[in-house]
């Protein structure tokens, strides 16, 4: 069974019923509609916008516009256990993904970096690899310098989030 989370997890009334209690019966991409079930009542919803990556939709039901994100039962269980996917991604270091030679460090301690911004150029197997920031942060410590060799999993940079 797939359940929905309305408006990014915020409790909301939609036609005097909570969308969290709806079960998704069918998603018809050609007709751009979702059929929801609540108890023994079916509701036909128009899909206004869809994001297939995170299974979220903007829908129109009984004249009201809301967003819904479909959740599989395993995701619901993970949420009940208090495991937050975003908290698992809060990384405060960059480690060497493979042995190699540091060619260049593009920032200095105290610099602010944005997620995805190139920070270090590592040469490995005759190829240059750009290591990017995993988070928006401030560089706390740089543990390497150009022309230094590193092994896999060596910590290269520490961040302050």
Residue pairs with C-beta under 8 A, 6 or more apart in sequence:
1 23
1 73
2 23
2 24
2 70
2 71
2 72
2 73
3 20
3 22
3 23
3 24
3 70
3 71
3 73
3 76
4 19
4 20
4 22
4 24
4 36
4 68
4 69
4 70
4 71
5 20
5 68
5 69
5 71
6 12
6 14
6 18
6 19
6 20
6 66
6 67
6 68
7 66
7 67
8 67
8 69
11 18
11 20
12 18
12 19
12 66
14 61
14 62
14 64
14 66
15 61
15 62
15 64
17 38
19 36
19 66
19 68
21 38
22 36
22 37
22 38
22 43
23 36
23 37
23 38
24 34
24 35
24 36
24 37
24 70
25 35
25 36
25 37
25 42
26 34
26 35
27 33
27 34
27 35
27 47
28 34
28 35
29 47
32 46
32 47
33 44
33 45
33 46
33 47
34 44
34 45
34 47
34 57
34 59
34 68
35 42
35 43
35 44
35 45
36 42
36 43
36 45
36 61
37 43
43 61
43 62
45 59
45 60
45 61
46 59
46 60
46 61
47 57
47 58
47 59
48 57
48 58
48 59
48 60
48 65
49 57
49 58
50 56
50 57
50 58
51 57
54 69
55 69
55 70
55 71
56 67
56 68
56 69
56 70
57 67
57 68
57 69
57 70
58 65
58 66
58 67
59 65
59 66
59 67
59 68
71 79
78 85
89 134
89 135
90 135
90 161
91 134
91 135
91 159
92 135
92 137
92 140
92 158
92 159
92 160
92 161
93 155
93 156
93 157
93 158
93 159
94 119
94 120
94 131
94 133
94 134
94 155
94 156
94 157
94 159
95 153
95 154
95 155
95 156
96 122
96 150
96 151
96 152
96 153
96 154
96 156
97 122
97 129
97 131
97 152
98 122
98 124
98 125
98 129
98 152
99 124
99 149
99 150
99 151
99 152
100 122
100 123
100 124
100 125
100 129
100 149
100 150
101 122
101 123
101 124
101 147
101 148
101 149
101 150
102 120
102 121
102 122
102 123
102 144
102 145
102 146
102 147
102 148
102 149
102 150
102 156
103 121
103 122
103 123
103 128
103 146
103 147
104 120
104 121
104 146
105 119
105 120
105 142
105 144
105 145
105 146
106 118
106 119
106 120
106 121
107 113
107 119
107 139
107 142
108 139
108 142
109 139
109 140
109 141
109 142
110 138
110 139
111 138
111 139
112 136
112 137
112 138
113 119
113 133
113 136
113 137
113 138
113 139
113 159
114 133
114 136
115 132
115 133
115 134
115 135
115 136
116 132
116 133
117 132
117 133
118 130
118 131
118 132
119 131
119 132
119 133
119 139
119 157
120 130
120 131
120 144
120 156
120 157
121 128
121 129
121 130
121 131
122 128
122 129
122 130
122 131
122 150
123 129
131 156
133 159
135 159
135 161
137 159
137 160
137 161
138 159
138 160
139 157
139 158
139 159
139 160
140 158
140 159
140 160
141 157
141 158
142 156
142 157
143 154
143 155
143 156
143 157
143 158
144 150
144 154
144 156
144 157
150 156
